[in-house]
Amino acid sequence: MREDRLTTPSISLQELRRRIYQKAKSEKDWRFWGLYVHVHRLDTLWEAYREAKANGGASGVDGRTFQDIEREGVEEFLLGIQEEMRSQTYRPMASREVEIPKGDGKMRRLKIPAIKDRVVQGALRLILEPIFEADFRENTLGYRPGRSCAEALERVGKAVMKYGLTDVIDVDLKSYFDGIRHHRLLAQVAKRVMDGKVLWLIKKTLKAQGKKGVPQGGPLSPLLANVYLSEVDAVFEKAEETTQWKGAPRVVYTRFADDIAIAVGSHPRWPRLLEHVIRRLREELERLEVTLNLEKTKVVNLLKGESFAYLGFDRRRVMTRKGKPYLLMTPRLKKRTVLLKEIRGIIRMAGRWTVEELIQELNPKIMGWVNYFRIGNAHKAFSYVRDHIERQVRRFAMRQKQRQGFGWKRWSKQVVYGEWGLFHDYQVRYWKPPTESALLSIGA
């Protein structure tokens, strides 16, 4: 495929995104127009296709795979999309619904768009993201360039340990993505975008999936989900500013996608500050028709030894040996259980694989889990996981030789981790703030 034919506009896509970001950052009331032509630029479509392919995923309802498209010709595929978008004859297909286990016995419903629709959604995201990235608050960290779960966890930890906020509202939203109201979302987008064709395209994309909701699984969905709650983020950013006392906020709100934690402390001017925060949260969510899951939403008092779960970690306030308070952060037991269940499932299906083939299949799964949880107090969890997986692999190797046991005398750890190559980097590493270049990957 000749990429030079797809990258010939007057300015590059990267430069275009940088200019959009800078405009949005400097003029908060500016409403963008003339965006649609950039959405269906061939270099935009090409980048969207490249991202979709890198993310992988199954085919949509049309059954068309990346292999099918590349066999027939990617350039012709993208030119076809461009022509449909130019003539506004493009019509998105319904997504293919699949269910994946959440780890608590329940299932999460994902909607997988066709590759063609993933490309269009990706192109929309590439052009819209710089606008809204300039507006998003520091208290929202999910699905943003250069941001991470680790940063959200660090923010919560800072609220407790540096500012001394010991009441935490552990917020649970009920089916957030499925309940987003299209008319409210489009109204939010229209505050910054006055391009009728772009709004038409977003509306078509949403309506193809149903009367309400933003489907989890599409490239555009995370951005739109962040936009929908951005006014709630703004309300609590203001609360952080107005509740300052002795140089520290008494309310710190942190959101990662639909996972919200609000740390609250005492304030002499607002003796019932916690009740006020809860009431205001309910009001803001009700205005957006977002349902608060009252069964799972709870207020935790860390001074009473209570704990809360956030982004896969259990957190509770403990005392160090020197008598200083410390916010412990350990991987949730159910997250460890889910990993080991997946490991056992892979080993059961390994059949006549060699040990090396099995390890090649296991390593990415282990690495992903460890890399996520290595920022916390994970030493005990890591030791358990490492030892459990080593025993499972050893047992598999012995069964391949039609013998019982684990082969402790037959193979040393150097053989298991060195020659066989089983993942062994279980070192804990602490979070570091992202660099400015990472944060401004759009505006760099």
N, C-alpha and C positions, 0 to 999 in steps of 0.2 A: 504494500500500500504506500502511495506517495504522500507522506505527511506534508511536504512543501506546498501541496495544493490546498491544504487545510489550514495553513498559518500565514495567510497573506493580507490580513487587514492592516489598517494604517497604524494601529498600536496593538501591542500584544495583549493577550487576555490578562496576564499578570499586571501589566501597567493599567489596564482598564479597571481592574478590581481595586488597585491602589488609589486611583483617582476617585472612584465612587466612594471608597471608604473615607478619604480625606474630606470630600465634599460633605458627606453625611456627618462626619465628626465636627466639622467647623460650622455647619448650618443645621441646627437641630430641628428647625421647622420646614426645611426644604422638602418638597414632594417631587420625587424623581419621575421624569417622563422620558420617552424615547428609549426605553430599556429593551423593548421586545426585539428590536433588530439585533441587539447583542446576544439575546438568548438563543437565537437561531443562527448565529455566526458559526461557520464550520469549525473554527478552532475551539469554540465553546462546546459544541457537540462532541468533538473529538476528545476533549478533556473529560467530559462527562462519561463518554464511553469507556475511556481508559480507567477512570475511577470505578465504574460499575464492574468492569472485568476484574480489577484488582481486588474488589470486595467479594467477588465470586457469587455464590448463591445459585439456587436451582432456577429452572426456567419458570415462566409465568403460565397463564392459562393457554397460551398459544403453543406451548411446548418447544419454543425455539430456544436453542442454546447458543452460547458464544461460538462454539465450534461450527454450528450451522451458519452463523453470520459470517465468520471469517472464511469459511469455504466458499460462500457466495460472493463475498467482497464487502469489506467494512465501508469503503468509500461510497459504494452505491447505496448501502444501508443508510449512511448518514445523510447523503444527498436526498434520499427519499423522505427522511424525517424533516429535513430543512424545507423541502417543497411543501409538505403538508402544513408546516407551521407558517410559512409565508402566506399560503392561501387560506389559512385558518380552517382547513378541512381535517386537521388532526383531531382524533377522538381517542382518548385513553380507554384501555380495556379494564374490565374488573380484575382485581388482583386474585391470585390463587391463595386460598386460606390454608394455613397449616398450624398445627399446635405443637408447642415444644414444652417440656417439663420445666417448671419454675424451681423445683427443688424442695417445695413444701407439700408435695402431693398434688398440687394444682397445675393447670396448664396455662401457658401464655399463648394467645392467638396472634399469629403474625400473618400479614398479607404481603405476598410476594408479587410485585408488579412484573409484567413482561419486560424483557430487556429494552425494548423500544421505549416503553414508558419510563423505565429507570433512567434512560439517557435524557429524556425530556425533563424529568424531575431534577436530575443532576445539573442540567443546564440552567434551569431556573434557580437552583440553589447557588450556583457559581456567581450569578449576577445579583441576586438579592442578599446574599450573606453579608457582603461588605456594608450594606446600608444598615442592617439591623445589628450587626456586630458593633458598629459605632455607637449604638443606643443601649445595648445590654449593660446591666449594672454589674458591679464587682461582686455582688452577692449571689449571682447565678453562674454556674461553672460547667454545666453539662452541655455536651455537643458543641463546644466552642473551640476554635483553633488555639492550640497551645495550652488549653486548660485540661484539668484531669480530676479524677476522683480524689487523688491524693491531696490536691489543693483544697477541695471542699472539706475533707477530713481535717486538714490542718487549720482551716478557718474555724471549724467548730471547736477544735482543741484550744485554739488561742482565746476564744470567747470564754471558755471555762477556766483555763489556767492563768491567762494574763489579766483578764477583766473580772474574774471571780464570779461569773454567772453560773449559778448552780441549779437552776430550774431549767429543764429542757423539754420543749414541746416536740414530741416525736410524731410528726404529721404523716398521715396516710391518706392519699387521695384514691377514691374508688373509681377504677376503670377510667383513668384520666384521659388517655389517648382516644378511647372509644366515645367519650362524651363531649368532645369539643364541638361547639356550635359553629357551623360554617359561616353564618351571617356575622357573628361577632368576630370571628377570626379575620374575615375579609375586611371588616371595618377597621381592625387593627392594622392590617397591611396597608390599607388605603390612606392611613395617616402619613405614610412615607412614600407611597407609590401612587401616582395618578395616571399611570399608563394603562388605558382600558384593555389593551390586548393582553398585557401581563396578568391583570386581574381576571380576565376571561379564562386564561389558561390555567390559573390556579383553581378557579371555580370548577372548571371541567375536570381537573385532576381529583379534586375532593369529591365531587358528585358521583364520579365513576365508582367510588367505593361505598356509597350509601348516603343516607340523609344527614348523618352527623358523624363526627369522629375523624381523626387523622390516623390512617393505617400505619401501624408499626411495621417497618420493613422497607419503606420507600426512602430514597435519598433526601427528599424534601421535608419529610415528616418531622425530624428533630428540630429543624429551624423553625417551622411553623408552631410546633409545640412550645418552644421557648418564647416566641412572639406572643402567644396567647396569654401567658402568665407574666409578661413583662410589666404590666401595670401593677400587679401584686408586688413584684420585686421592687418597683419604684416606691410604693407605699412604705415598705419596710426599710428601704434605704433611708428614707426621711425619718422613720422612727429611730434608726440608729443615730442619726444626727441630733434629733431633738431630745433624746434621753441621755445625752452626755452628762456625766457627773464625775467630778474630780479627774477629768481628762480621759474618761473611759465610757463607752456606750453601755447602756443597761439592757439593750435589746440587740441581738445579733442573729440575723436571718440568713440561712444558707440553703440554696436550692441547687440540686443536681438533677436535671430533667424533672421528674415528678417526685423526687425524694427531697423532703424538706425537713430541716431541723431548726428550731428557733430557741436560742439560749436567752434566758431572762434573769435579771438580778433585781435586787431591791433598789428603790429610789425614794428619797425623802419627799419629793413632790408628788409621786404617784404610789401611794401605799398599796394599791391594788393593781399594780402594773401588769402582772401575769394575767389576771382576768380580762383586762382591757386588750391585751395582745390577742388572746384567744377570740374575744368577741370581734375584734377588727379583722382577724384572719377569716372568720366565718362570713362576715359581711362581704369582704372582697371576693371570696370564692363563690358565694351565692350570686353575686352580681354577674359573674361569668358562667353561672350554672354548672359549676364544678362541685362535685359531691365529696364532702369530707367523710371518710370512713370512721365513724364514731367508735366502732368496736376496736379498731387497731390504733387510732390516735390516742395518745396518752401523755400525761405530764409526769416527768421523772424528776425526783429530788435527789440529786447526787450526794447531798450531805447525809442522806439516810441510807446510803449504800445501794441505792437503786441503779439500774443500768438501762441503757437504751441501745437499739441497733440502728446503725446508719451505714449504708453502702457496703453491706457485707461484713461489717465489724461490730463486735460488742464493745461498748465503752462504759467504763465505770470509774469513779474516783477512788483511788487507793492512797495509802501513805507509804512513802519510801522508808528504808531502814533508818534514815536520818530524821524521820518524822515530818517530811515535807509532802504536801499533796501532789498527786500525779494522776493524770487521766490515762488509764490503761486502755489499750486498743488491741483486741485480739480477734483473729478470724472467727466468725460464727461457726459453731459446731456443725450446723446443717450444711454450711458451705464445704466443710471438710468431708462430710458424709457424701455429698453429691459427687465430689471429685473421685473419691475412692470407689463409689458405685460405678462411675464411668470407666475407671481403670479396670475393675473386675469384668465389666461388660466387654471391653476390648480384648482382654486376655481369654475370655470364654470363646470369643469368635476367632481367635488366632489360629485355631486348627493346627495345620502342619507348617506354620510359619517357622522360620529360624528365630533364634533369640534376637539377633540383630534386626530382623524385620519387625519383630514385636516392639523393640525399643524405639525404632524409628517412628512407629505409630504412637507410642506413649509419650515421647519426649515433648512434642508441641503442647499436648494437653497439660502435662505437669508444669512446663515452663510458663505457660499463660497464667495458671493458678498461682504459682509462686511469685511471679513478677507483680501480680496485683496485690498480694497480701504481704509482700516483704517489707512494706513501709511501716508496719505496726509491730506490736510485741508478739511476734510470731514464732519465737524460738521453740516453744513446746509443741505447737501445732506442726511446725516444719519437721521436728524430730520424729513425731508420730507418723506423718505422711511419708517421710523418707524411708523409715524402717518398714512400714507396712508395704510400700511399693517394692522395696528390695526383696522382701520375703516372697511376694507374689511372683516376681520375675524369677527368683531362684527356684521356686516350686515349679514354674512353667519349664525352666531349663531341665530340671530333673525329670519331669514327666516326658520330655522329649527323648530322654535316655531310658525311659521306662523304669524309673527308679522312684522311690519314695523320699521324703525329706526335703531339705532346703540346700543341700550341698555346701554347708559351711566349711567343711574341710577341703572340699574339691576346688572351690573357687574363692579366692580372696576378694576383698572389696576393691582392690586395685584392678582385678580382672573385670568385675561387674561394672565399675564406673569408668575404668580406663579403656580396657580392650573392647568391652561390649558397648560402652558409650552411654550408659544410663545417665540421665540428667542428675547432676549432683550440686548445683549452685544454689544452696538454700540459705545463703547469707542475707541477713536483714540489712536493708539500706534505707536511710532516712530521706524524707522528701526534701527537695531543694526548690526554691522559687524558680519559675520559668524565666528564661532570658527575655529581654525586650524583643529580640528578633523572632523568638517563637511566638510571643503574644501577638506581634504585628505581622504575622505571615501574610495577612491580607494587605496590610498597608506598608509593608517593607519596600 
